[in-house]
C-alpha cells in the first residue's frame, strides 16, 4: 500500500508541476479553476505520504 501511495503522490506532483509551469494564474500562489483540484490532490496525497513516513 505504501508503494501505491508513493506512486500516486509522485504522479500528482508531476501533474501539478506540469500544470503550474504553463499557467500564469497558478504561478503566483493562487489557483485557477483547472489547477485548484490538481493542487488539492497533490496536497492531500503529500500529507498522507508524510504521515505514513513518520
N, CA, C and O atoms as CSV, one atom per row, in Angstrom:
chain,resi,resn,atom,element,x,y,z
A,1,UNK,N,N,0.822,-1.200,0.000
A,1,UNK,CA,C,0.000,0.000,0.000
A,1,UNK,C,C,0.861,1.257,0.000
A,1,UNK,O,O,0.547,2.212,-0.711
A,2,UNK,N,N,1.926,1.281,0.771
A,2,UNK,CA,C,2.778,2.464,0.831
A,2,UNK,C,C,3.369,2.774,-0.540
A,2,UNK,O,O,3.480,3.942,-0.914
A,3,UNK,N,N,3.749,1.743,-1.295
A,3,UNK,CA,C,4.297,1.973,-2.624
A,3,UNK,C,C,3.251,2.598,-3.537
A,3,UNK,O,O,3.566,3.480,-4.336
A,4,UNK,N,N,2.016,2.145,-3.421
A,4,UNK,CA,C,0.935,2.715,-4.212
A,4,UNK,C,C,0.718,4.174,-3.840
A,4,UNK,O,O,0.515,5.014,-4.716
A,5,UNK,N,N,0.758,4.481,-2.551
A,5,UNK,CA,C,0.604,5.863,-2.094
A,5,UNK,C,C,1.733,6.719,-2.642
A,5,UNK,O,O,1.495,7.823,-3.130
A,6,UNK,N,N,2.944,6.225,-2.566
A,6,UNK,CA,C,4.087,6.981,-3.089
A,6,UNK,C,C,3.939,7.219,-4.586
A,6,UNK,O,O,4.205,8.319,-5.070
A,7,UNK,N,N,3.522,6.206,-5.312
A,7,UNK,CA,C,3.332,6.337,-6.761
A,7,UNK,C,C,2.274,7.384,-7.077
A,7,UNK,O,O,2.468,8.219,-7.961
A,8,UNK,N,N,1.159,7.344,-6.361
A,8,UNK,CA,C,0.094,8.324,-6.592
A,8,UNK,C,C,0.550,9.731,-6.218
A,8,UNK,O,O,0.231,10.698,-6.910
A,9,UNK,N,N,1.290,9.842,-5.129
A,9,UNK,CA,C,1.821,11.137,-4.698
A,9,UNK,C,C,2.774,11.708,-5.748
A,9,UNK,O,O,2.674,12.884,-6.098
A,10,UNK,N,N,3.682,10.900,-6.244
A,10,UNK,CA,C,4.641,11.378,-7.246
A,10,UNK,C,C,3.934,11.755,-8.552
A,10,UNK,O,O,4.297,12.740,-9.196
A,11,UNK,N,N,2.942,10.981,-8.932
A,11,UNK,CA,C,2.172,11.289,-10.149
A,11,UNK,C,C,1.421,12.613,-9.985
A,11,UNK,O,O,1.415,13.441,-10.896
A,12,UNK,N,N,0.794,12.809,-8.837
A,12,UNK,CA,C,0.082,14.063,-8.574
A,12,UNK,C,C,1.051,15.242,-8.573
A,12,UNK,O,O,0.713,16.328,-9.045
A,13,UNK,N,N,2.243,15.030,-8.048
A,13,UNK,CA,C,3.274,16.074,-8.061
A,13,UNK,C,C,3.633,16.443,-9.492
A,13,UNK,O,O,3.703,17.624,-9.832
A,14,UNK,N,N,3.858,15.443,-10.327
A,14,UNK,CA,C,4.196,15.688,-11.730
A,14,UNK,C,C,3.087,16.436,-12.460
A,14,UNK,O,O,3.351,17.373,-13.214
A,15,UNK,N,N,1.852,16.019,-12.233
A,15,UNK,CA,C,0.713,16.657,-12.907
A,15,UNK,C,C,0.575,18.101,-12.449
A,15,UNK,O,O,0.397,19.000,-13.272
A,16,UNK,N,N,0.657,18.329,-11.144
A,16,UNK,CA,C,0.544,19.688,-10.618
A,16,UNK,C,C,1.675,20.572,-11.146
A,16,UNK,O,O,1.428,21.695,-11.585
A,17,UNK,N,N,2.898,20.080,-11.108
A,17,UNK,CA,C,4.036,20.867,-11.592
A,17,UNK,C,C,3.918,21.190,-13.074
A,17,UNK,O,O,4.249,22.300,-13.491
A,18,UNK,N,N,3.459,20.250,-13.863
A,18,UNK,CA,C,3.284,20.489,-15.303
A,18,UNK,C,C,2.213,21.552,-15.535
A,18,UNK,O,O,2.388,22.439,-16.371
A,19,UNK,N,N,1.126,21.467,-14.810
A,19,UNK,CA,C,0.072,22.478,-14.959
A,19,UNK,C,C,0.588,23.852,-14.532
A,19,UNK,O,O,0.427,24.835,-15.256
A,20,UNK,N,N,1.196,23.911,-13.376
A,20,UNK,CA,C,1.680,25.186,-12.832
A,20,UNK,C,C,2.705,25.840,-13.756
A,20,UNK,O,O,2.732,27.064,-13.882
A,21,UNK,N,N,3.536,25.042,-14.395
A,21,UNK,CA,C,4.560,25.593,-15.290
A,21,UNK,C,C,3.951,26.344,-16.469
A,21,UNK,O,O,4.556,27.282,-16.988
A,22,UNK,N,N,2.755,25.934,-16.894
A,22,UNK,CA,C,2.129,26.579,-18.043
A,22,UNK,C,C,0.967,27.486,-17.705
A,22,UNK,O,O,0.285,27.976,-18.604
A,23,UNK,N,N,0.728,27.720,-16.421
A,23,UNK,CA,C,-0.440,28.506,-16.007
A,23,UNK,C,C,0.022,29.731,-15.223
A,23,UNK,O,O,0.535,29.608,-14.111
A,24,UNK,N,N,-0.161,30.896,-15.801
A,24,UNK,CA,C,0.268,32.133,-15.144
A,24,UNK,C,C,-0.470,32.361,-13.823
A,24,UNK,O,O,0.117,32.882,-12.875
A,25,UNK,N,N,-1.727,31.984,-13.749
A,25,UNK,CA,C,-2.500,32.175,-12.524
A,25,UNK,C,C,-1.930,31.342,-11.387
A,25,UNK,O,O,-1.776,31.840,-10.273
A,26,UNK,N,N,-1.621,30.099,-11.650
A,26,UNK,CA,C,-1.148,29.194,-10.603
A,26,UNK,C,C,0.303,29.458,-10.202
A,26,UNK,O,O,0.765,28.924,-9.194
A,27,UNK,N,N,1.014,30.253,-10.954
A,27,UNK,CA,C,2.402,30.545,-10.622
A,27,UNK,C,C,2.531,31.569,-9.504
A,27,UNK,O,O,3.584,31.658,-8.872
A,28,UNK,N,N,1.486,32.340,-9.248
A,28,UNK,CA,C,1.599,33.394,-8.238
A,28,UNK,C,C,0.949,33.036,-6.901
A,28,UNK,O,O,0.673,33.923,-6.093
A,29,UNK,N,N,0.706,31.758,-6.665
A,29,UNK,CA,C,0.172,31.324,-5.386
A,29,UNK,C,C,-1.340,31.188,-5.332
A,29,UNK,O,O,-1.881,30.667,-4.357
A,30,UNK,N,N,-2.027,31.651,-6.368
A,30,UNK,CA,C,-3.465,31.433,-6.439
A,30,UNK,C,C,-3.706,30.210,-7.311
A,30,UNK,O,O,-2.763,29.673,-7.893
A,31,UNK,N,N,-4.930,29.770,-7.409
A,31,UNK,CA,C,-5.242,28.589,-8.214
A,31,UNK,C,C,-6.324,28.934,-9.225
A,31,UNK,O,O,-7.326,29.566,-8.889
A,32,UNK,N,N,-6.115,28.516,-10.450
A,32,UNK,CA,C,-7.150,28.676,-11.464
A,32,UNK,C,C,-8.187,27.566,-11.278
A,32,UNK,O,O,-8.003,26.672,-10.453
A,33,UNK,N,N,-9.255,27.627,-12.032
A,33,UNK,CA,C,-10.324,26.631,-11.902
A,33,UNK,C,C,-9.823,25.220,-12.189
A,33,UNK,O,O,-10.214,24.270,-11.512
A,34,UNK,N,N,-8.971,25.086,-13.177
A,34,UNK,CA,C,-8.433,23.765,-13.515
A,34,UNK,C,C,-7.327,23.339,-12.550
A,34,UNK,O,O,-7.171,22.151,-12.269
A,35,UNK,N,N,-6.567,24.300,-12.047
A,35,UNK,CA,C,-5.438,23.984,-11.180
A,35,UNK,C,C,-5.815,23.657,-9.749
A,35,UNK,O,O,-5.113,22.898,-9.081
A,36,UNK,N,N,-6.908,24.218,-9.272
A,36,UNK,CA,C,-7.304,24.007,-7.873
A,36,UNK,C,C,-7.452,22.528,-7.512
A,36,UNK,O,O,-6.888,22.099,-6.506
A,37,UNK,N,N,-8.188,21.733,-8.294
A,37,UNK,CA,C,-8.301,20.321,-7.921
A,37,UNK,C,C,-6.980,19.560,-8.060
A,37,UNK,O,O,-6.741,18.595,-7.334
A,38,UNK,N,N,-6.133,19.985,-8.977
A,38,UNK,CA,C,-4.828,19.331,-9.125
A,38,UNK,C,C,-3.968,19.594,-7.893
A,38,UNK,O,O,-3.305,18.696,-7.374
A,39,UNK,N,N,-3.993,20.845,-7.436
A,39,UNK,CA,C,-3.231,21.185,-6.240
A,39,UNK,C,C,-3.797,20.475,-5.020
A,39,UNK,O,O,-3.036,19.972,-4.193
A,40,UNK,N,N,-5.115,20.424,-4.894
A,40,UNK,CA,C,-5.742,19.760,-3.754
A,40,UNK,C,C,-5.361,18.281,-3.701
A,40,UNK,O,O,-5.071,17.750,-2.629
A,41,UNK,N,N,-5.363,17.625,-4.848
A,41,UNK,CA,C,-4.976,16.212,-4.876
A,41,UNK,C,C,-3.517,16.046,-4.475
A,41,UNK,O,O,-3.183,15.176,-3.672
A,42,UNK,N,N,-2.649,16.883,-5.037
A,42,UNK,CA,C,-1.233,16.845,-4.678
A,42,UNK,C,C,-1.063,17.040,-3.166
A,42,UNK,O,O,-0.365,16.262,-2.516
A,43,UNK,N,N,-1.695,18.072,-2.610
A,43,UNK,CA,C,-1.542,18.384,-1.189
A,43,UNK,C,C,-2.081,17.258,-0.311
A,43,UNK,O,O,-1.457,16.901,0.689
A,44,UNK,N,N,-3.224,16.700,-0.671
A,44,UNK,CA,C,-3.831,15.609,0.103
A,44,UNK,C,C,-2.925,14.372,0.109
A,44,UNK,O,O,-2.719,13.748,1.150
A,45,UNK,N,N,-2.392,14.030,-1.061
A,45,UNK,CA,C,-1.512,12.864,-1.143
A,45,UNK,C,C,-0.179,13.120,-0.445
A,45,UNK,O,O,0.385,12.215,0.170
A,46,UNK,N,N,0.317,14.327,-0.536
A,46,UNK,CA,C,1.561,14.675,0.163
A,46,UNK,C,C,1.364,14.527,1.669
A,46,UNK,O,O,2.202,13.935,2.348
A,47,UNK,N,N,0.276,15.053,2.188
A,47,UNK,CA,C,0.000,14.938,3.613
A,47,UNK,C,C,-0.096,13.471,4.037
A,47,UNK,O,O,0.472,13.078,5.056
A,48,UNK,N,N,-0.810,12.670,3.260
A,48,UNK,CA,C,-0.956,11.253,3.587
A,48,UNK,C,C,0.387,10.549,3.551
A,48,UNK,O,O,0.688,9.741,4.429
A,49,UNK,N,N,1.191,10.844,2.555
A,49,UNK,CA,C,2.501,10.214,2.434
A,49,UNK,C,C,3.405,10.610,3.613
A,49,UNK,O,O,4.082,9.763,4.196
A,50,UNK,N,N,3.406,11.872,3.945
A,50,UNK,CA,C,4.261,12.334,5.047
A,50,UNK,C,C,3.808,11.759,6.389
A,50,UNK,O,O,4.645,11.459,7.240
A,51,UNK,N,N,2.513,11.603,6.587
A,51,UNK,CA,C,2.015,10.986,7.819
A,51,UNK,C,C,2.468,9.525,7.926
A,51,UNK,O,O,2.825,9.065,9.010
A,52,UNK,N,N,2.453,8.816,6.831
A,52,UNK,CA,C,2.887,7.404,6.849
A,52,UNK,C,C,4.386,7.258,6.992
A,52,UNK,O,O,4.861,6.247,7.507
A,53,UNK,N,N,5.132,8.242,6.551
A,53,UNK,CA,C,6.586,8.161,6.572
A,53,UNK,C,C,7.174,8.435,7.960
A,53,UNK,O,O,8.345,8.145,8.207
A,54,UNK,N,N,6.375,8.984,8.850
A,54,UNK,CA,C,6.900,9.318,10.182
A,54,UNK,C,C,6.638,8.233,11.187
A,54,UNK,O,O,7.018,8.365,12.351
